[in-house]
Amino acid sequence: MTTRELSLSRRRPRRPSGPTRYGATRDVLAELLAGEPRYRVDQVWEGLYVGLRSPEEMTNLPLRLRDDVGRLLPTELTPIAETVSDDGNTVKFLSALDGGFQVETVLMIYRDRATVCISSQAGCAMGCGFCATGQSGFDRHLSTGEIVEQVVVAARRARVSGHRLSNVVFMGMGEPLANEAAGWAATQRIHDAIGLSARHITLSTVGLVPGIVALAGRQLPVTLAVSIHAANDSLRDELVPLNRRYPLDAIVAACQQYLDATGRRISFEWAMIDGVNDRPSDAVELAALARRLRPAAHVNLIPLNPTPGWPTTGSPASRVRQFRDQLDTLGVSATVRRNRGTDIDAACGQLAARHRT
């Protein structure tokens, strides 16, 4: 594990009052560059999203225009630190936001792909006790530009390692569907400008039913992952407080609506907690819940990662395998997610932006 401190102004970062580099639409960019030839707009846009270049790196532009674009379109994230693990294949980025808040992003490089786990909020209001972000509480929503900028930063870093960013998952800090408008605008930018297929973009939720319904009316068939963690309302009320407002029946109905609208199979995320939701009876309940969707939901099993504010540990590897095999016997496909970055608090449920300068 190595941590590299990055330069950070001691003055608190402030959100720009006007358009931002990755928040501005193409039409706004055209307005800012009024008076320039039309092809300059195309050059800047493609430079930002296809070339992944900063304005000063756009050598196909006159120096004056490079300076203008850099001044007119400031970035929103101020880098604080990068922490590296897994022989350099897992990188956690810590960035400062305006208002004194901080956010984390995780890049994971595999042999055949590169995935970035991005945040949609600083903190989280969902209050899931086993999640470090949920323990930290909610600070604020991220803007479209702040979300997209995380992807660009990770894509640039992946390119240095000889990889093209292939997957984006909204599984970092926050509840994406609680910030649905900004998150969806970011999703469209990631798809349309950066060029990722909708099938390679995953939005995660703990079961915010209005957000799932809204997503069903959107045009891009992204992957929907629902963090279930319990297959009966009594246990889920304890693990996921939002369940008291949107119980499992409502979540399943909304998921079926999304599946019918998009044709995309739903994924259920299940953090395996020792002695809490890893019993044979839990597998039976989960299989029955997954089979209520047509086709049945796929299950991703995630051994619970340690967090300071939650006393229960993750299920042992042998029990995780038994649980997966039982689901398979019950007719539900399941995979075990390989944890990456546990030693740098970059694994699922560990993001809390604790680092302070």
N, C-alpha and C positions, 0 to 999 in steps of 0.2 A: 504494500500500500504506500503510495506517495501522494502528498498534497502540495500543490503549487499555489502559493498566494499570488493573486493578481493585483495589479495597481487599481486602487479605488480612491477616488477623491474623498477627502474627509467631510466635505459638504454633503448633506443629504441629497440623494438624487431626486429630481423633481420631474413630474410628468410634463412633457412638452405641451404647450397650449394649443399648438396647431397640428397639422398632419405629421405622422411619424413614418419612419422608413418602411416598416412592414405592416403598418396599419392603413396607409393610404391606398385607396383603390386606384385602378388604372386611370379612371376618369379624373380623379384628383391629381394624379401625377401629370396628366395632360394639361390641367389648369395651371399647375405650378410652372410648367415648361412652356406656357403660352408664348408665342413669338419664336420658338425654336422650330426647326423642321420636324414634321411629324415622325420621321424615322428615329429622331432622338428619344422620343417617348418609348418606342419599341426597344431601343438599345439599352436604356436604363432599366426598363422592366425585366428584360431578359437577363441583363447583367445581375440584377438582384436575385432572381429566382431560378434561373437556369444555370448561369455561371457562378452563382453564390458569391459574387464579388461585392466588396465595399465600393463606394463611389470613387475613392482614390485609386482603386485597382482597375477601373474601367478605362483602359488606355485607348479605347476606340472613341472616347469623348475628348473634346478640347479640355485643357487644364482648367479653364475658367468654368466650364459646365460641371466638371467633377467637383470643384469647390462649391458651386451653387447647390448641387444635389446634396452634398454632405451637410451643408448649412440648413437647407430647407427641409430635409428629412432626417432628423436626428433619431438615433436608436433609443429604445426604452429600457433595455436591460444593461446594468452595470456589472461586469464580472467581478467576483470577489475571490473565488478559489475553484480549482479543479482537483478532485481527488480521484486517483487511478488505482484500479485493482485488476485481478485476473490477467496478469502480464500485459496490461495496457488495453485490454479488450472491454473493460467496463470503466466508464468515465462519468463521474458525477459533477455537474456544474452547479455552483452556487452563485446566484445573481441577486443584486440589490434592485429594488423597485422604489418608486417614489413613495414618500410617506414613512420611510424607514423600514419597510417590509422586505422580506427576502423570499426567494423561491428556488426550488431545486429541479434539475432535469437530469435524466440518466441516459447515456448512450451505451448500448450493448452491441458489440461486434462479434459475429459468429463467422464460421467458415463460409457460409453461403448467403449471409444477409447481415444487415445492420438495422437495428431497431432503436428508436428513441422513445422514451417514456416521458411525456410532457405533463406539465401542471396547468390547470385551468383556473386555480384560485390560489391566493396566499392563505394557507391554513384551510380549515374545512369546518363547516357547521353541522355535519352529520353526526358527530359524537360517537363514532364506533370506538369503543374503549381499547380494542386490541391494535389499533392503528395509530402510529405516532403522530400523523397529521391530524387525526381526529382528536387526539389528546391535547393538541396545541391550541385548538379553537380557531375561529374564523377571523381573518383580517379584511380581505376584500377580494372582489373579482379581478381577474386579469383582463386586460383589453385584448382585442383581436391581434394587435401588433405584438403585444408581449407574448402571446401564445405562438404566433408564427415565428417570431424571432428565435424562440427556443429550438424550433425545427431547423432553421437556417444555421444556427451555431453548431448544432449536432451534425448536420449534413456536411458542413465545412470540415469539422474534425474527422468525420468518417472518411472523407476524401483524402485527407492527409495519410490515412492508413491504407489507402488503395481500395476503399469500398464506397459503393454508392448507397446512400440511405434508401432502404427498401420498405420500412414499416414505421408507422407512427401510431402509438397507443396513448390515449388519454387516460393514463392510469397513475399519474403522479399526484401531486398535492391537489386536493379539492374534489368536488362533485361536479363533473362536466355539465350535467343536465340542469344544474342550478344556475349555470352561466351559459345557457343554451344559445342565446343570440350571438354573443361574441365567439363562443366555441364553434358554432356552425359557420360563421363567417370565416373563421380560421380554417376550418375543414375545407371549405370551398377553395380558399387560397392555396392550401396544401395540395389539393387535387388539381386545380386548374393551372396554377402558376408554377409550382414546383414539379408537378407531373406525377404524383403518386396515384395509383389506382385506388378507387374507393374500397376495394376488397383488401387493401393493405393499410387501411385506416380503421382503428378500433376505438369506439367510444364506450367508456365504462360508466356504470351507475350502480348505486346501492338500491335502486328501485324507485326513483322519482317518477311516478306514473305520468304526470302531465308532460314531463320531458320526453318520455318514451313515445307517448302519443304524438307529440309535436314532431319527433324524429321520423315517425311513420309517414308524415306528410311531406318530408323533404325529398329532394330529387336524387341524391346520391345514396346508393345502397351500401353504406358502410357496415362494418361488423359491430353488432351490439353485444356487449359483455355485461352481464348482471351479477353483481357480487351478492350471492345468496347467503352462504355460510350456515344457514339452518333451514330445514324443510318443514318446520312446523312453527306456527305463529308465536307460541309460548316462548320457545328458545330464541327465535329471531328477534322478538321484542327486547330481549336482554342484550343480544349481540349487536343489533342494528336498530337504534331507537326510532328511525324513520318508519320502521315496520308498523308502529302503532298507528300511523296515519295512512300508510299504503300497505296493507297486509298482502300475503302471498297470493290470494285469489285475484286481487286487483293487478298485481304485477304480472301474473301469468296471462291474464286477459290482454293487458297492454302489449306484452311480448308477442302474443299471437297476432295482434293487430299489426305490429311491425313486421313480423314474418310474412303475413299475408300480403302486405304492401310491397315488400322488397324481395321476397324469395330468399332472404339470407337467414341461415340457421343461427339461432341464438346460442351464446355461450354462457354457462353458469360458472362463476368463480367461487371456489370453496376453500377458504383458509382452514387447514386442518389443525384443530386445537386439541391437545392431549386431554382425553377424558371428557371432552365437552361435546364435540360433534363428529367424532371419528369411530363411533360404535357401529356394530352391524345393523342395529335398528336405524341409525342415521342414514346409512347407505340405502336401506329399503325405502325410507321416506324420500330421500333425494331422487332415487330412480323413479319413484311414482310421480314426483313433481316434474322431473324432466320429460317423462313420457306424456304428460298432459299437453305438451306442445306437439304440433304436427308439422314437420318431423321433430323428433325429440331433441331437446337441447343437448349440446355437447358440454361436458364437464371438465373444467381445468382445476386440478387439485394443487393447492399451494401450501406446503408445510409452513405453519405460522412462523414468521420471523420475530426474533426478540425485540421488544421495545421496553424502555425504562418504566413506563406506566402501566404495564400489564403483567400480572404475576404468572399466568399460565403459559406453559411452553408449547412448542409445536409437537405434533405427533411424530413418533419415531418412524424411521424410513420403512421398517418392516410393516408397520400398521398402515402406512400410506399405500404400500403395494397391495396389501390385503383389501383395503377399501376400494382401490381401483379395480382389482380383479372381481370383487363382488358386484360392482356396478356393471362390469362387462357381462357377468353371468346374468344380471337382471335386464340386459338388453340396452344399456346406455353406454355410449362411448365416452371414455375418460382418458385424459393424459395428466401426467405429473409434471408440473412446471419446474424447470431447473432454476434454482435461485442463483442470482448473480449479484455480487457486490454486497453481500451480507456484512463483510468485515469493514465496509466503509459506510454503513447505514444507507445503502442505496437500493436494497431489495424491496420487494412489495410490502407496503405498510410501514416502511421505516423512514420515509422522507419527512423531515421536520424543520429543516433549515436552522439548525441549532448554532452553526458557526457564527461567531461574532467578531467584528474587526475592532 
